[in-house]
């Protein structure tokens, strides 16, 4: 979501429509105040670094820290929705012929685990004003950027290949654009996915390739300034670090228990006596140790299958009879 908004904001800004958006926006005064604050911050950072390129990277770090609570909240929410995806898939299988019941059970599942399915998007919307504020501040400093350099920018090599390398921070730099597109690709790959559906996974894979290519093309076509791209490159790198940090931490949502013929028939996953994965044979006995095993109560069956409303008899209603027969036939 953030990448899409940033890309669209960048394109809109470079077409000179930011002013129109701000005039039509009831929060234009807030955006104007943020623009002034960002401009002052850039000047303050320049007095420390004596280089506008490093100042833009430090600005990206400052904005990232400012919106860090929102970013972490959004990523954690997406991680939780991702953890619930197998539960949702199991519900979709169980209630594939009853969409109303499926919707009710999904909302019940979200409530039971305290997950807001829109929690990953809403905090990102609060970052929207910063997109316009940063670009507005960069535009204010356009004259200063015309005489500023950074690393290879404004070096003799850049003047030798001006179509590829920028001669100042106000011009477009193809190397920076390429680095930005690559960072966009990895940032999307690190973003938690909220679906286990094969078609959705394919769309996400396509998006991870198409969006960086699209932004690379637009940046080159509309000559995005090196200062603007440098800022977003730094912001993307920091965002990747945040995603990596959140995704390596375990989710509070427990992993969905594995379904077996025994669990589908209403029995526990493991034998209470020998603690091996239960395979039920004739006489409701464990194949491994021969102990007699009872079916679980409805509430326990729902807990172990991860599907609300499941019961020994209810499981059979969705193909559970076949599972039960298969469990008892095993010898």
Backbone torsions as a table, in degrees:
resi	resn	phi	psi	omega
1	UNK	NA	-47.2	-178.3
2	UNK	-62.9	-40.9	-179.1
3	UNK	-64.9	-41.3	-179.5
4	UNK	-64.5	-45.7	179.0
5	UNK	-62.5	-42.4	-179.1
6	UNK	-64.5	-40.8	179.0
7	UNK	-64.6	-45.7	179.6
8	UNK	-65.1	-39.3	178.6
9	UNK	-64.0	-40.3	179.4
10	UNK	-62.4	-46.3	179.7
11	UNK	-63.0	-45.0	179.7
12	UNK	-61.6	-40.9	-179.2
13	UNK	-63.3	-44.6	-176.9
14	UNK	-69.8	-14.3	174.4
15	UNK	-94.2	5.1	176.2
16	UNK	78.1	20.7	-176.9
17	UNK	-98.0	0.1	179.7
18	UNK	-60.7	-42.1	-179.4
19	UNK	-61.3	-41.1	179.4
20	UNK	-64.6	-40.8	178.6
21	UNK	-63.1	-43.2	-178.2
22	UNK	-65.2	-36.6	179.3
23	UNK	-67.6	-35.3	-179.3
24	UNK	-83.9	-10.4	-174.9
25	UNK	-89.4	125.1	177.6
26	UNK	-63.9	-16.3	178.7
27	UNK	-100.7	23.1	-176.7
28	UNK	-61.0	-34.3	178.2
29	UNK	-65.6	-37.7	177.5
30	UNK	-65.0	-44.2	179.4
31	UNK	-64.3	-39.4	177.3
32	UNK	-62.6	-41.0	178.7
33	UNK	-66.8	-39.9	177.5
34	UNK	-64.7	-38.2	178.0
35	UNK	-61.5	-44.0	178.1
36	UNK	-63.6	-40.5	179.8
37	UNK	-64.8	-42.8	179.0
38	UNK	-65.2	-39.6	178.2
39	UNK	-60.8	-44.5	178.4
40	UNK	-63.7	-39.0	179.4
41	UNK	-63.6	-42.7	177.8
42	UNK	-59.3	-45.2	179.3
43	UNK	-62.9	-39.8	-179.5
44	UNK	-66.9	-42.0	178.0
45	UNK	-65.5	-34.9	179.2
46	UNK	-65.7	-36.0	178.1
47	UNK	-65.8	-22.5	178.2
48	UNK	-87.6	-45.8	-173.3
49	UNK	-92.1	-24.5	-174.1
50	UNK	58.1	27.6	178.0
51	UNK	-154.2	124.5	-176.8
52	UNK	-70.4	-27.4	178.0
53	UNK	-63.6	-51.8	177.4
54	UNK	-65.0	-30.4	177.9
55	UNK	-64.0	-38.1	179.3
56	UNK	-67.9	-36.2	177.2
57	UNK	-68.0	-40.1	177.0
58	UNK	-67.6	-32.6	175.5
59	UNK	-64.1	-41.7	176.9
60	UNK	-60.0	-40.8	178.1
61	UNK	-65.0	-41.8	-178.7
62	UNK	-64.2	-45.3	179.0
63	UNK	-64.7	-39.6	178.8
64	UNK	-61.3	-41.6	178.4
65	UNK	-67.5	-35.2	-179.1
66	UNK	-65.9	-39.9	-177.9
67	UNK	-98.5	10.1	-177.2
68	UNK	-56.8	-45.1	179.1
69	UNK	-58.1	-40.7	179.0
70	UNK	-67.4	-40.9	-179.2
71	UNK	-63.9	-45.2	-180.0
72	UNK	-65.0	-39.9	178.2
73	UNK	-61.9	-43.4	179.9
74	UNK	-64.2	-45.0	-178.6
75	UNK	-66.4	-40.4	178.2
76	UNK	-64.1	-38.9	178.6
77	UNK	-65.1	-42.4	177.9
78	UNK	-65.1	-36.9	178.4
79	UNK	-64.3	-40.1	180.0
80	UNK	-68.0	-40.4	177.2
81	UNK	-64.7	-37.8	176.9
82	UNK	-63.0	-40.5	179.6
83	UNK	-65.9	-27.2	179.5
84	UNK	-85.5	-7.5	-176.9
85	UNK	-57.0	-43.3	176.9
86	UNK	-62.7	-34.6	176.5
87	UNK	-62.9	-44.1	-179.6
88	UNK	-63.2	-41.5	-179.6
89	UNK	-62.2	-38.8	178.6
90	UNK	-67.7	-37.9	176.5
91	UNK	-64.8	-40.1	179.5
92	UNK	-62.4	-34.9	177.3
93	UNK	-70.1	-41.0	-176.8
94	UNK	-70.9	-39.5	-175.5
95	UNK	-113.0	37.4	-176.1
96	UNK	-65.1	-20.8	-179.9
97	UNK	-104.4	7.9	-179.3
98	UNK	-139.5	87.3	-174.9
99	UNK	-67.1	-34.3	179.1
100	UNK	-64.9	-45.7	178.1
101	UNK	-64.7	-37.3	178.1
102	UNK	-60.7	-45.2	178.8
103	UNK	-62.1	-40.9	179.2
104	UNK	-64.0	-44.1	-178.6
105	UNK	-68.4	-35.1	177.2
106	UNK	-63.9	-46.6	178.9
107	UNK	-64.0	-36.6	176.8
108	UNK	-63.9	-40.4	178.5
109	UNK	-63.2	-43.9	178.3
110	UNK	-61.5	-42.0	179.9
111	UNK	-65.6	-42.1	-178.5
112	UNK	-61.0	-35.1	-178.3
113	UNK	-98.4	0.7	178.1
114	UNK	64.4	42.0	-177.0
115	UNK	-114.6	133.0	174.3
116	UNK	-100.0	114.3	-176.8
117	UNK	-62.5	-20.4	177.8
118	UNK	-99.0	3.7	-176.3
119	UNK	-64.9	-21.5	179.4
120	UNK	-79.3	-19.7	-176.7
121	UNK	-98.4	-41.6	-173.2
122	UNK	-59.0	-45.1	178.5
123	UNK	-62.0	-29.8	179.2
124	UNK	-65.5	-32.7	-178.8
125	UNK	-63.9	-28.6	179.2
126	UNK	-67.3	-18.4	179.6
127	UNK	-85.0	-8.0	-174.0
128	UNK	-56.2	-45.0	-179.5
129	UNK	-58.5	-29.2	-179.7
130	UNK	-66.1	-28.1	179.8
131	UNK	-60.8	-46.0	179.3
132	UNK	-73.9	-36.5	-178.0
133	UNK	-64.0	-44.2	-179.1
134	UNK	-65.1	-44.2	179.8
135	UNK	-65.2	-40.1	178.0
136	UNK	-60.8	-39.9	179.1
137	UNK	-67.0	-38.3	178.1
138	UNK	-64.3	-39.5	179.4
139	UNK	-64.9	-36.6	177.4
140	UNK	-62.1	-35.0	-177.4
141	UNK	-94.1	16.0	-175.9
142	UNK	-58.7	-40.6	179.8
143	UNK	-63.8	-41.6	178.5
144	UNK	-66.1	-37.4	-179.7
145	UNK	-67.5	-24.3	-179.0
146	UNK	-66.9	-17.5	177.7
147	UNK	-118.2	18.7	-176.9
148	UNK	-111.9	149.3	177.6
149	UNK	-129.7	175.0	178.5
150	UNK	-163.8	123.9	-177.6
151	UNK	48.7	-111.8	-177.8
152	UNK	-79.1	-17.8	-178.8
153	UNK	-68.7	130.9	179.9
154	UNK	75.3	15.5	175.9
155	UNK	-90.9	167.0	176.2
156	UNK	-55.1	-33.7	178.1
157	UNK	-63.9	-40.9	178.6
158	UNK	-64.2	-38.4	179.2
159	UNK	-70.5	-23.3	179.2
160	UNK	-78.8	-31.0	179.3
161	UNK	-126.2	65.6	-174.6
162	UNK	-67.7	-17.8	178.9
163	UNK	-79.1	-16.4	-179.2
164	UNK	-109.8	-44.0	-177.8
165	UNK	-109.2	142.8	-179.5
166	UNK	-78.1	141.7	176.3
167	UNK	-88.8	-9.8	172.5
168	UNK	-160.6	171.0	-175.1
169	UNK	-72.6	-10.6	178.5
170	UNK	-85.9	-11.3	-178.1
171	UNK	-101.1	168.2	-179.4
172	UNK	-82.3	141.4	179.8
173	UNK	-125.8	118.0	-175.9
174	UNK	-67.5	-34.0	179.8
175	UNK	-65.4	-43.6	177.8
176	UNK	-65.0	-40.6	178.1
177	UNK	-60.6	-41.4	178.8
178	UNK	-64.9	-42.7	177.5
179	UNK	-62.9	-38.8	178.0
180	UNK	-63.8	-43.6	179.9
181	UNK	-64.2	-40.5	178.5
182	UNK	-64.6	-42.8	178.5
183	UNK	-64.5	-34.4	176.9
184	UNK	-63.7	-42.4	-179.8
185	UNK	-59.1	-50.6	-178.2
186	UNK	-69.7	-31.5	178.4
187	UNK	-65.4	-40.5	177.6
188	UNK	-67.6	-40.0	179.9
189	UNK	-63.0	-30.9	-178.8
190	UNK	-85.2	-11.1	-178.5
191	UNK	-71.7	130.9	179.4
192	UNK	-58.5	133.6	176.1
193	UNK	-92.5	143.4	-173.1
194	UNK	-108.1	21.3	-179.9
195	UNK	-149.7	144.0	175.1
196	UNK	-104.6	2.8	179.4
197	UNK	-65.1	134.8	-175.9
198	UNK	-61.7	-39.4	179.9
199	UNK	-65.8	-41.7	178.3
200	UNK	-65.3	-40.0	177.7
201	UNK	-61.8	-39.3	178.3
202	UNK	-65.2	-39.8	178.7
203	UNK	-64.9	-39.1	179.4
204	UNK	-65.5	-40.5	177.5
205	UNK	-63.2	-39.7	177.9
206	UNK	-66.0	-40.5	179.8
207	UNK	-63.3	-38.3	-178.8
208	UNK	-63.8	-23.4	176.2
209	UNK	-94.3	-43.2	-172.3
210	UNK	-71.1	-41.0	-176.7
211	UNK	-65.4	-46.2	176.1
212	UNK	-60.3	-39.5	178.5
213	UNK	-64.5	-42.0	179.8
214	UNK	-62.6	-45.1	-179.4
215	UNK	-69.0	-34.5	175.1
216	UNK	-62.2	-42.7	179.4
217	UNK	-65.5	-47.4	-178.4
218	UNK	-65.2	-40.4	179.0
219	UNK	-62.7	-39.0	178.1
220	UNK	-73.1	-38.1	-178.2
221	UNK	-67.1	-42.2	-175.7
222	UNK	-101.2	9.8	173.1
223	UNK	54.2	56.7	175.5
224	UNK	-60.2	137.1	-177.7
225	UNK	-65.1	148.9	179.7
226	UNK	-61.6	-33.6	179.6
227	UNK	-64.1	-42.7	179.8
228	UNK	-65.0	-46.5	-179.0
229	UNK	-67.0	-37.4	179.3
230	UNK	-62.1	-41.3	177.5
231	UNK	-60.8	-48.8	-176.7
232	UNK	-70.7	-29.8	174.7
233	UNK	-63.3	-47.4	177.6
234	UNK	-61.4	-40.6	179.8
235	UNK	-64.4	-40.1	179.6
236	UNK	-64.8	-42.2	-179.8
237	UNK	-62.1	-42.6	178.5
238	UNK	-66.3	-38.8	177.9
239	UNK	-62.9	-37.6	177.7
240	UNK	-63.1	-39.4	178.1
241	UNK	-63.4	-39.8	177.8
242	UNK	-64.0	-44.3	180.0
243	UNK	-63.2	-42.9	179.1
244	UNK	-61.6	-41.2	-179.4
245	UNK	-64.0	-45.3	-177.2
246	UNK	-69.8	-42.1	-174.1
247	UNK	-72.2	-22.8	179.6
248	UNK	-83.3	-10.2	177.6
249	UNK	-87.4	142.1	-178.7
250	UNK	-67.5	143.3	178.2
251	UNK	-78.0	149.3	177.2
252	UNK	-76.0	-12.3	177.8
253	UNK	-80.0	121.6	-179.1
254	UNK	-65.8	150.1	178.3
255	UNK	-65.7	139.0	-178.9
256	UNK	-63.6	126.5	179.4
257	UNK	-59.9	146.3	179.3
258	UNK	-70.9	137.2	176.6
259	UNK	-86.2	136.4	175.5
260	UNK	-130.3	165.6	174.7
261	UNK	-54.1	-33.0	-179.7
262	UNK	-68.8	-46.5	-179.2
263	UNK	-66.7	-36.6	177.4
264	UNK	-65.0	-27.1	178.3
265	UNK	-88.0	-0.4	177.1
266	UNK	98.9	5.1	179.2
267	UNK	-92.6	164.3	175.6
268	UNK	-67.4	161.5	-179.8
269	UNK	-69.5	-40.9	-180.0
270	UNK	-114.0	150.2	177.4
271	UNK	-68.5	130.1	179.9
272	UNK	-63.4	-22.0	-177.1
273	UNK	-90.6	-56.9	-174.8
274	UNK	-96.6	-11.1	176.0
275	UNK	64.9	17.6	172.0
276	UNK	-88.8	161.4	175.0
277	UNK	-56.2	126.8	-170.8
278	UNK	-76.4	129.0	167.6
279	UNK	-121.6	115.9	-173.9
280	UNK	-87.7	130.8	176.2
281	UNK	-114.7	-176.7	-175.9
282	UNK	-55.0	136.3	-178.5
283	UNK	87.4	15.5	-179.2
284	UNK	55.3	44.6	-179.8
285	UNK	-112.3	153.7	175.9
286	UNK	-74.7	129.0	-179.3
287	UNK	-63.6	-32.1	-174.4
288	UNK	-77.2	-46.0	-175.0
289	UNK	-116.2	-10.0	178.8
290	UNK	82.3	2.3	-179.3
291	UNK	-71.2	143.9	177.7
292	UNK	-76.9	134.4	-174.9
293	UNK	-121.0	134.6	178.9
294	UNK	-95.1	152.7	173.0
295	UNK	-70.3	151.8	-179.3
296	UNK	-79.8	154.5	171.4
297	UNK	-63.5	164.6	-175.6
298	UNK	-58.5	-43.8	-176.8
299	UNK	-65.1	-40.0	179.8
300	UNK	-69.4	-35.6	178.2
301	UNK	-64.9	-41.4	178.3
302	UNK	-62.5	-39.0	-178.8
303	UNK	-66.9	-41.2	-175.0
304	UNK	-79.7	-25.8	178.6
305	UNK	-89.3	-17.4	-179.2
306	UNK	77.2	9.8	179.9
307	UNK	-116.5	116.5	-179.4
308	UNK	-62.7	140.7	176.9
309	UNK	85.3	3.0	-179.4
310	UNK	-74.4	149.4	178.2
311	UNK	-153.4	162.2	179.2
312	UNK	-54.1	-43.9	179.6
313	UNK	-79.1	-35.4	-179.9
314	UNK	-65.6	-35.3	179.3
315	UNK	-63.1	-33.7	-179.0
316	UNK	-70.0	-26.5	-179.1
317	UNK	-64.7	-23.4	-179.5
318	UNK	-108.4	39.0	179.9
319	UNK	99.9	5.5	-178.6
320	UNK	-66.7	-28.2	178.9
321	UNK	-61.1	-44.0	179.3
322	UNK	-64.3	-39.7	179.2
323	UNK	-63.9	-40.6	-178.9
324	UNK	-64.9	-42.3	179.5
325	UNK	-64.8	-38.6	180.0
326	UNK	-66.5	-35.0	179.3
327	UNK	-67.0	-39.3	-175.6
328	UNK	-81.1	-22.5	179.9
329	UNK	-76.3	-22.0	-176.4
330	UNK	-62.5	128.0	-179.5
331	UNK	-130.5	NA	NA
